[in-house]
Amino acid sequence: MTDLAGPSKRLRLDDDQPQEVQIHWKHTWPAAEILSQFIISNRRLFEGSTILELGSGATGVVGITAAKIGAKRVYLTDIRDKKASFLYLLTQVLRRNVEQNGVGDIAQIRVCWQLLSDGVTDGQSPIARVIDWTELSTTDRLLAELPDLDYVLASDVFYDPSVFVPLAQTSQRILSRFPTARLYFSYQNRDDNWRIHLEDFGLKASLIRICDSKRHTFQLGEIYKPRENREINKMFAGIEGGGTSSKLVFVDQNGEQIKCADSSSTNVYLDGFEKTAEHIATWVRSEAKKHNVQLPLQGLVSFSAVPCSLFAFPAKPPYK
């Protein structure tokens, strides 16, 4: 059992997996837990949303987490293996994990090269499908069926250099079909040449945070498709307050106030840097979604006890 959000949201994952799937599909990798924690911290961002997970593996921990915190619909996808037996076993384990976490009934799963689940279910129902990054037709078929898409989630999919180009292509197809969708990913530092391929397909990557463990360094970030200059309405934000309460104001490039929101304390001297930064970042994302403010912000100004110059997230700087 994996506890990602307290007893009420504890995940139940099947660890009794067949010998044939004792490979990368089996594990809940640390990067998946980091992305899952991000989802939990930003639950208001994902509630009621349609989500597509790339590389769900046999555990499906990221997509299942999104379903448990209130996503409207979650599509669990993975690249297909050369052996049909592997695909069948992965699907069986994934289905058990979905069912025992009570996030939907995948009643129509069937073993097939192209589709693992035929038909669409209602509510918080993950739907397992195949997206083969090396065959864009599988991506196109799925995208043609989706009426909407809000978020794409991908944990540790940049591990094999041979899939960097296909994965960048797949991401480009998805974000071109749904230009307002946002792709969040977590990644264990290995080979970073995948960033170059993103640029080849007109995509950008921005860093949300770096997470260090005793053994590895992880990056949490976002991949997005930049809009053309004529479509961009540059947005800024300001924070006022600090000790007991704070006010967030969105302002457009003409200086017009768009929306205003109130929250609890954002005082770095009381709560510490990391907690305050996390609170502000989560607050900005949540209010931006609520008021249809397009991120990333061009800047964040503080009129309080919050030294905003310390925070990297407002301008969403690209990887360096």
C-alpha positions, 0 to 999 in steps of 0.5 A: 500500500502506498500512502500519498495523501493520508489514510483517506486517500491511501493507494492500494497497489498490486505487488503480486506481479507475474515473473514476466512483468518484473521490469520497469512496468512493475515499479512505482518509481520515485518520480511517480510519487513526486508527480503524485504529490504535486497532484495532491498539493494542487488538487483544485487544479485537477478536480473535474478535469479530463486527464491523459497519463503517458507511461502509466505502467502496471501500477498507474499510480499517477493517473489513479491519484488524479482520479482519487482527488476528483478528476472527471476522467482519466485515460491511462496509456502506455507504449505497447511492447513487442510481446503481446503477453507482456501487454496482457499482463500489464493490463491485468495488473493495471486493472486490479489496481484501478478496481481496488482503489475504487476509481472506476470500473473498466468493464470492457478491457480486452487484449488488443494491440491497439485498444485495451478498453473499448467504450467510454465510462462515466465519472471518475473512470480511468480508461486504459489504452495504448499510445505507441509513441513510435506509431503516431496513428495510435495517438491520432486515433485516441485524440480523435475520440476525446471531446476535451483534454485538460492535462497530460501527466508523465512520470519518468518517461525520458529514460530511454534515448530511443524514445525521445523523438517519438515522445516529443512527437506524441506530445506535440500531437496532443498539445496541437489537438488541445492547445490549452492543455498542460503537460506536467512531468517528473523526471530523474536526472539522466540524459537531458538531450530530450530537451533538444527534441522538444524544441524541434517540434515547437515545444518548450519545457519549464522548471517547477522545482528540483527535488533531491533525495539521498540517491537521485535528483528529480525535476518537476516541470511542464511542457507546453506549446507556445502561442503565437505572439499575436495571441499572447495577452501577457499576464502579471500578478501581485501579492499584498499582505503577509502576516495574517492574510494575503491578496492575489491580483492578476493584471494584464499587459495594459495594467487592467486588473483581471481578478482578485483573490484572498488567502491565508498568510504568505509570510516567509519569515513565519512559515519558511521559504519552501512552505511559502513558495509552495503555497503561493505557487499552488494558489496562483495555479488554482486561481488562474484555472478558476478565472481562466488566466493563461499561465505562465505569468510574466512576473510576480510582484510582492507588496508584503513580507514575501521576498518574491525575487527568491521564487523561480516559479512566477516567470516559469524560466526554461531549463538551462 
